[in-house]
């Protein structure tokens, strides 16, 4: 997100009324929590599955 700034650091074009630079940064700020939430849900589902399999082995 930060190291590629020189590639997209432009005022034009405008996206949703904002310079592309601002749109890019705000977009990632909004997407990051959603991506992290999705990763958390996937990990919790995997953990629950592993716990269920461990429970079956002990029975």
TORRO-191374 format. One record per residue (C-alpha): residue number from 1; x, y negated, z; residue in three letters. Coordinates in Angstrom, 2 decimals. Last residue first. Layout:
N
NODE resi       X       Y       Z resn
NODE  NUM       X       Y       Z  Ala
...
This chain:
59
NODE resi       X       Y       Z resn
NODE   59  -13.67   40.91   22.41  Unk
NODE   58  -10.31   39.13   22.44  Unk
NODE   57   -9.97   39.01   18.66  Unk
NODE   56  -13.48   37.55   18.21  Unk
NODE   55  -12.69   34.61   20.53  Unk
NODE   54   -9.53   33.83   18.56  Unk
NODE   53  -11.60   33.72   15.36  Unk
NODE   52  -14.03   31.25   16.95  Unk
NODE   51  -11.14   29.11   18.19  Unk
NODE   50   -9.63   29.06   14.69  Unk
NODE   49  -12.97   28.01   13.18  Unk
NODE   48  -13.37   25.24   15.76  Unk
NODE   47   -9.85   24.00   14.99  Unk
NODE   46  -10.54   24.01   11.23  Unk
NODE   45  -13.76   22.06   11.75  Unk
NODE   44  -11.92   19.58   14.00  Unk
NODE   43   -9.17   19.18   11.38  Unk
NODE   42  -11.67   18.50    8.60  Unk
NODE   41  -13.59   16.00   10.74  Unk
NODE   40  -10.36   14.18   11.65  Unk
NODE   39   -9.28   14.00    8.01  Unk
NODE   38  -12.67   12.52    7.07  Unk
NODE   37  -12.45    9.96    9.89  Unk
NODE   36   -8.92    9.01    8.76  Unk
NODE   35  -10.14    8.49    5.19  Unk
NODE   34  -13.03    6.35    6.39  Unk
NODE   33  -10.74    4.34    8.69  Unk
NODE   32   -8.32    3.70    5.78  Unk
NODE   31  -10.97    2.70    3.24  Unk
NODE   30  -11.88   -0.68    4.78  Unk
NODE   29   -8.29   -1.91    5.21  Unk
NODE   28   -7.47   -0.41    1.82  Unk
NODE   27  -10.21   -2.42    0.10  Unk
NODE   26   -9.28   -5.57    2.00  Unk
NODE   25   -5.71   -5.32    0.71  Unk
NODE   24   -6.66   -4.58   -2.88  Unk
NODE   23   -9.42   -7.24   -3.00  Unk
NODE   22   -7.01   -9.84   -1.60  Unk
NODE   21   -4.41   -9.08   -4.27  Unk
NODE   20   -7.06   -8.90   -7.03  Unk
NODE   19   -8.19  -12.44   -6.30  Unk
NODE   18  -11.69  -12.38   -4.87  Unk
NODE   17  -15.07  -12.95   -6.54  Unk
NODE   16  -15.95   -9.25   -6.65  Unk
NODE   15  -12.67   -8.61   -8.49  Unk
NODE   14  -10.87  -11.63   -9.93  Unk
NODE   13   -8.20  -10.98  -12.51  Unk
NODE   12   -6.11  -13.06  -11.95  Unk
NODE   11   -4.33  -14.19   -8.80  Unk
NODE   10   -1.61  -11.61   -9.18  Unk
NODE    9    0.45   -9.48   -6.80  Unk
NODE    8   -0.25   -6.09   -8.41  Unk
NODE    7    3.21   -4.72   -9.17  Unk
NODE    6    5.06   -6.89   -6.62  Unk
NODE    5    2.84   -5.52   -3.87  Unk
NODE    4    3.88   -1.90   -4.50  Unk
NODE    3    5.71   -1.47   -1.21  Unk
NODE    2    2.73   -2.49    0.91  Unk
NODE    1    0.00    0.00    0.00  Unk
